[in-house]
Amino acid sequence: MTEQSTIDFINKTSGTNLVLCKDEFSSYDAYDGNYIVEIKNRRKYYKEKLIECSKLFINYQKAILERKKFLYVVTDDESIWVYSITKHIDAIVNQKPLKMPCPSKTDFNNGVVINKFCYTLPETLSTKL
């Protein structure tokens, strides 16, 4: 899926009015009057989803400041998983973050590997669409 097709699906099934961010440097991908949304489209299914600590904290704070809720959406070849970070922030940050060596860019394998700190998100915290 693309970010736009994910947004279109969520709008159709959930009644939101999400639009894709036009700013390529935005920390999140979509928004409407109630939500800011980070989208991760994965090519493969993983039982535990990951969210980078940096994305979690910056978007959670932006959502609070804008009086919105922060949603994290993961698509894979099994489903669309919607996490309300705002609702589950305490359960998420009570975990120990994982340090993971990852490519610096998801779709651009330039050979640069950096350590990224991530939290795991169990599927039980999500709404499956």
Backbone hydrogen bonds, N-H to C=O, Kabsch-Sander energy under -0.5 kcal/mol:
donor,donor_aa,acceptor,acceptor_aa,energy
6,T,2,T,-2.2
7,I,3,E,-2.5
8,D,4,Q,-2.7
9,F,5,S,-2.1
10,I,6,T,-2.5
11,N,7,I,-2.8
12,K,8,D,-2.2
13,T,9,F,-2.5
14,S,10,I,-2.6
15,G,11,N,-1.5
16,T,10,I,-0.6
19,V,31,Y,-2.3
21,C,29,D,-3.2
24,E,22,K,-0.7
26,S,23,D,-1.9
29,D,37,V,-2.1
30,A,37,V,-2.1
31,Y,19,V,-1.7
32,D,35,Y,-2.1
36,I,69,K,-2.3
37,V,30,A,-2.9
38,E,71,L,-2.2
40,K,73,V,-2.9
42,R,40,K,-0.7
42,R,75,T,-3.2
49,K,47,K,-0.6
49,K,121,L,-2.0
51,I,119,Y,-2.1
53,C,117,F,-3.2
56,L,52,E,-2.5
57,F,53,C,-2.7
58,I,54,S,-2.1
59,N,55,K,-2.0
60,Y,56,L,-2.1
61,Q,57,F,-2.3
62,K,58,I,-2.2
63,A,59,N,-2.4
64,I,60,Y,-2.2
65,L,61,Q,-2.5
66,E,62,K,-2.3
67,R,64,I,-1.2
68,K,63,A,-3.2
69,K,34,N,-2.8
71,L,36,I,-2.7
71,L,69,K,-0.6
72,Y,83,Y,-2.6
73,V,38,E,-3.1
73,V,71,L,-0.5
74,V,81,W,-2.6
75,T,40,K,-2.7
76,D,79,S,-2.2
81,W,74,V,-3.1
82,V,80,I,-0.5
82,V,127,T,-2.7
83,Y,72,Y,-2.9
83,Y,81,W,-0.6
84,S,125,L,-0.6
85,I,70,F,-1.5
85,I,83,Y,-1.2
86,T,70,F,-1.3
88,H,84,S,-2.0
89,I,85,I,-0.9
89,I,86,T,-0.5
92,I,88,H,-2.2
93,V,89,I,-2.7
94,N,90,D,-1.2
95,Q,92,I,-1.5
98,L,118,C,-3.4
100,M,98,L,-0.7
100,M,116,K,-3.0
102,C,100,M,-0.5
102,C,114,I,-3.1
104,S,112,V,-2.5
110,N,108,F,-1.5
113,V,111,G,-0.6
114,I,102,C,-2.9
116,K,100,M,-2.9
116,K,114,I,-0.5
118,C,98,L,-2.5
118,C,116,K,-0.5
119,Y,51,I,-2.5
121,L,49,K,-3.2
125,L,122,P,-2.0
126,S,123,E,-1.9
127,T,82,V,-2.5
128,K,126,S,-0.5
129,L,80,I,-3.1
129,L,127,T,-0.5
